[in-house]
Amino acid sequence: MNKQTEQFQKYFSGLVAQKQLSHGYLLTGDDLLGKRAVVKNIGQTLACPNIAEDGHACLSCEVCERIAADQYPDILTIEPDGKSVRVDQIRELKEWLVKSPVEGLFKIVVIEAAESMNPSAANALLTFLEEPVANVYLFLFAKEAELLLPTIRSRVQQIHFQPDDQTFIIDQLMSQGILASHAQIMARFSSEAIERLSDTYDEANMTDWFTALNQLYRLLATSNRTAFVVIQSRLKVYLSVQQSLDGLDYLLLLNHSTIKQLKTGQTVRLETDEAENMESAQEVKPVAIIQEKFVKALLEQQSISLAHLLKMNHTFYEVKQRVGANVSPQLAFERLAVKLSKWT
């Protein structure tokens, strides 16, 4: 367990002890395991019969062990059904919520990949957020807050989970002969993607792939319709299903960096120290971003609106869903170019 996860667990344990746990939270960032660990610890703190004097759960009793093993009846986790969280799942959630808790005095709901909720599901969830139920706590997991409806974001408290320190991953990749600039990018991918990209690594090939994606991104960010030509001429050889999905993940990382640079001038993060009051412990520090020189040059040379970047984010996710649903990657990317470029 990393230090960040421990800090968030301590923070939430304090909220539980003070009876100040909010009805809804949005946990953003890529650290899925950390998010899960924090929510499980909240459940343990609420349910443990052997709470210590400092307000922490014992973690060793039968109740704590069942919560750790996802076997506690008053904690429900909803995952995407296929590629998205569907309205039927939210309706079933509402039916579950009207029933009394089975064991404890509370209910916890986790919706993973909340950004994948279709519009009907998101609107259905709003009714719960607008009329919260006592002792029912909702945790939404999403990579980025901007991918959820503003009406949902405004009704939950947001906490960002930074990924684990990537220095070790980068060092490991470089020890395998991977170019430093490539390792810094690859370290931002999922562990599964890192392993796959490492196994097939070729320096020249990866340089060409990233260069082509950067060229496409620049054209999409500036609504240039020649993006369509780049897909047919430069990217066609990299449009297998899996490499298309990896390429879209890279475009999302690049877009996230651009959004951060545009909004703040530098990427920032919030960290907590060992203080019990989280707000007093917040600290702003710079964080390295992928393709920093490319992003900086792009923003200096071009006028790009935040609204367009957010539209790009939604469109990248939409195209990922299409490729995952067996739509031809080339057709999906061409649709991406048409949707984000000016053709009139």
N, C-alpha and C positions, 0 to 999 in steps of 0.2 A: 504494500500500500504506500502511495507516495505522500509527501508532506502536505500537499494541497488537499487531498482527500481527508486526511486526518484533521486538518484545520476546519474544513467545512462540517465534518461530523461534530467537532467540538462546538462550532457555532450553532448548529441546529439543536444539539443537546441542550444548550443554554436557552434557546427559544422554547423548547418543550418544558423545561423546568420552570420557566417564567410564564408559561401558558400564553405565549405570544406567537405560536406557530400560525402562519397565514394559511388561508384556504387554498391558495394557488401559487405555484412557482414555475418559472420557465428556466430550465437548466440548459445553457447553450455551450457550444464547443464540441470537440471531437473525443473527449475522454468518456466514452460510454461506460467503461468499467467503473470509473470513479463515480459517475452519476448513480449507477446501480448500487454501489457500496454505500453511498451517502443515504439514499432512500431506505435501504434495508436497515441501516443504523437508526434512522428516525423511527421506523416501525419497532425495532428492538427497544428503543428508549421509551416509546409509548406503551409497550406491552410487557416488558420484563418485570417479573414479580420480585426481582432482587436488585432494584436500583441502588447504586452506591450513593454515598453522601454527596459526592460531587455531581450527581445527576446522570451518570453514565450507566448504560445497561451492563449486566454482568458478562454477556456474550457466551456464557457456558451453560445456561439452563436449557431445559427442553424447549421453551418458547423461543428463546433467542436462536437456537440451532435450527428450528423449523423455519423461522423467518429467513435465516441465512440460506436455507435450502429451497426457498420459494414454495414452502408448504404451509403457509399461514392463510386461513380462509378470508381474512378481512383486508388482504392486500391483493389488488388486482392489477395485472400488467396487460396492456393492450399493445400489440405489435401490428404493423401493416399486414393486411390481408392481400397478399400478392405484392403489388407495388404501392399501395396506398392504404391509409386508414379510412374505412368506409363508413357511411352514415348508419348502416345497420349495426356496426360495432358500437357506435355511440348510443344508439337506442337501447341496445342490450346493456350498456353501462348504466343508463338511467334506471332501467328495471332493477339492476343489482343494487343501485344506491338507495332505492326506496325501502329495501329490506333492512332489518336491524342487523347489527354486527353479530357474527356467530360466536366469537370468543372475547374480543376486546370491547373497548368503549369508543372505538374509532374505526374509520375506513380510510385506506390509502389507495389512490388510483394513479397508475403510471401510464402515460401514453408515449411510447417510444416513436422516434421519427415523426414527431408531431407535424413537421413541415410537409409531410406527405398526405395529410388530411385533405380529402377533396372538399370543394366548397360547401356541399351539403353537410358533411361531417363537421366542418369547422363551425358552421352556423348553428348546428344542433348543440355543439358543445357550449356555445355562448349562453344558452339558457341556464346551464348549470353555473357558469361563472357569474352571471348576473344575479342569481339567487342562490348563493352558497349555503350549504347545509352544515349545521354545527357538527364539529368533530369529523368532518370529511375533508381530506387533503388531496389536492390534485397536483401532480408533478408532470410537466410537459418536457420531453427531451427533444431538442432540435440543435442542428449545427449552427444555425444563425437565426437570430430573433427576427430579422427583416423578412424571413420567409413565411411568417405567420401573419394572419390578419391583424391590423392595428387594433381592432376592437378586442381581440384576445390578448395581445401584448399589454394593453392598458389595464387589464384586470388581474394580472399576475405580477409577482416580483421576479425579476430576472437576476440570475447568478451565472457567471461565465466560468467554465472549466477550461483552463489552459491544458494543452497536451503535455505529456511527460517531457522532461528535458530531452531534447533531440540530439544533443552533442554526442552521446554515446552511440546512437544509431548512425549518425554521420561518420563517426570514427570507424565503426564496424564496416560500413559500406566502402569507405576509402581503403580499408585494409584488404578488401577483396579486389582492389584495382579499379574501383569506380571513380571517375573524375569528381573532384571536390564540388564543382558547381552542380553536377548531376546528383550527387549524394545529398546536397542541401535541399534539392527539390524532392527527391524520392522519399526523404525522411518525413515529409508531410503527408504521404499517402498512408493508407491503411496497412497493417502488418501483412495482410494477404497480398496486397498489390506490391509492397516492397519486395517480398519473396519472389513474386512472379517476375518483376522487372529485373531483379538481380540475376535470376537464372538465365534470362535471355539477353543480358546486357551486351551491347556493342556500342562503343563510344561514338563512332561516326554516325551510326543509325539513330541513336538517342539525340545527338546534337541536331540532326536534321529534323527529327520529329518535333522537338521543342521549338526549333526555329520556325517551322511551319505553323505550329499552334500559336506562337507569338504573332506571326504575321496575320493569321486569321483573327486573333483577338483584337489587334489594332484596328483592323477594318470593321469588325463588328462594333467596337466601342465608338467608332466615328461614323457609323451608319453608312459605310461605303459598300456599294453593291458589288464591287469586284471581289468581295468575300466569296461569292458564289463560284468565281473562277478559281480561286485558291483551293477550294475544296476539291474541285475536279482535277486540278493540275498538281498541287503540292501534297494534299492530304489523302488522296485516293488510295495510295499504297498503305496507309496507316488506318484504314477503316474496316478492319475486322471487328466483330462484335466486341470482343474484350478490349482491344486497343482503343476502340471508339469510346467505351465507357471510361477507360483510364484517361483518355484525352479530355473528356468532359470534366472529369474530376480535376485535372490540371487547370482547365479553363475556369472552373469554380474557385480554385485556390488563387489563381491570378486575379480574378475579379474581386475576391474578398480583399486582397492586398490593395487593389486600386481603390475600392470603396473606403478602406481605412485611411489610405493616404489622402484621398480627397476630403474626407470628413475632418481629419485631425492634423494633417501634415506629417504625422508619423504614427505608426502602429503602437497602440498602448495596451496595457493589460492591468487588471486589478489584482493585487495579491493581498492575502491576509497574513498577519503574523500571529503570535500566540495570544494576543489580547482577546479578552472575552467579547468585547464590543467590536463587531466586525466593521462598522462604519468608521470608527476611529483608527482602524488598522489598514484602511485602503491606501494603496501606494501606486503611483503611476510610473511605469518604467518602459523604455523603448524595447521593442522586440523585432528581431530580424524578420523580413518578409521575403517571399520568393521573388526572384527577378526584380530586385529593388531598383537597379539602374534602368531597366526597361520601363517599369511603372513610372518612375520619376520623369523620365524623358517623355513618355506618352502624355502625362498630365501637363508638362511644361509646353509641349508643342501643340496640344489639341485642347479645345474647349469641350469637356465632357460633363454631362449633368448627372447628378446622383440618381435622378429618376430613371435615366436610361440604364445606368449600371444595375439598378435593382430589377429593371425589366429583363436585363441580360441574365441575372441570377435565376429568375423564375423560368426563363426560356431554356437555360441549360438543364435545369431539373426536368423540365417537360420533355426535352429531347432524350435525356437519360431514360425516362420512363418508356418512351417510344422504342428506343433501341432494346431495352429490356423486355418489351412486349413483342419482339421479333420483327419490328419494322426495319427495313433495310437501312443500315447505318448511313450510307451515302444519301439516301432520300431524307433521312432524319436531319443530317447536317445541312443539306440544301434547304430544307424548310427553315432551319435555324438562320441561315443567311438571308432568306427572303423576309422572315419576320422581323429581323433586327436591322435591315438595311432600307434605305430610302429608294423607292422605285418610281417615284413620281417627280 
